[in-house]
């Protein structure tokens, strides 16, 4: 009985993570002047954004030059990847693709 419960929980959890990761994109080579607000504004035209985060150094608080944007649906995320990958912003060519889970 316990094995069945664990299997069901694993299946449900895997399905949820797949959906979440499908709507989350990685944005690399960001201008160091970008904050969460600027990142969100740059991708707002593709659909509803639930979260936009620029990763910062924990000691200095400065941007590390990459971030993540989470969209409400996968189609908006796909459109954003297609349109923004390779686009130049403030002299920097963005690297945009689907976010992958940490390993």
N, C-alpha and C positions, 0 to 999 in steps of 0.2 A: 504493500500500500504506500509506503513512504517513497519508494522508487517512482511510482506514478506521479505523486505530488511534486517531486523534484523535477521530473521530466516536463510536466505541465508548466511549472514555474519557469523553468529554463526556456521553454518554447515561447511563453508570453513575454518574458524579459528580452529575449533575442529579437522578437518581432518589434517591440517598442523601440529598442535601440536602433534597429535598422531604419525605422521611420524617422527617428530623430536625426540620425546621421545623414539621411538622404536630403534633409532640408537645411543642413548646415554646410556652409562653404568656408574654405580657407582662403584668405587673401594675404599674399606675401608681397614683399618689396614695397610696402607702403611708405609714403613720405613720413619722416620722423615727426613732422608737425601735426599729423593726423591724430585725433582723439576719437572716442566712441561716437560723438555727435557727427563728426565729419565722415566717418566710415558709414554710418547709417544714412546720411544724406547722399553719399555717392551711389548707394545701392537701392535707395527708396523707389526709384522709378520702375523696378522690376516686380514689385509686389510687397505685401505686408511683411514687415520685419518684426520679429518677436524679440530679437536681441542682436546687438552689434557691440563687439568688444575688441579693443586694441590691447594686445598683450604688452605689459609694462615690466620693466626690471623692478624687482621687489625692493631693492635698496635705493636706487636713484629715482625711481618713479618715471623714468624716461621710456618712451616707446621702444620696443624691440624690432619694430618695422614689419610686424605681421599681426593679423587678427582674424576673427571669425564673425560671420554674419549668419544668423538663423532666420529662415523664412517660414511663414505659416504653412506654405505648401511646396512640394517638390518641383512643380513646374516653374515657379518663380525662381527657385535656386538654379535650375538648369538654364533658364534664360540669362540669368546674371553671369553664370560661368562662361557661356558662349560669347556674350557681349563684352565682358570686362577682362577676360584673360588676354594679356598682351597690350591692353590699353595703357597709354602713358598719362600719368597724373603727376604734375609738378616735376617733370623730367625723369620719372621713375616708371619703368614698365611693370605693371602689375602681373603677378602670378596668381591666378584664381582657379581653384578646382574644388571638387567635393572633399569635405573634411573626412579624415580617417580617424578611427579611434586610437587613443594612446596605446602604445605597446609596452 
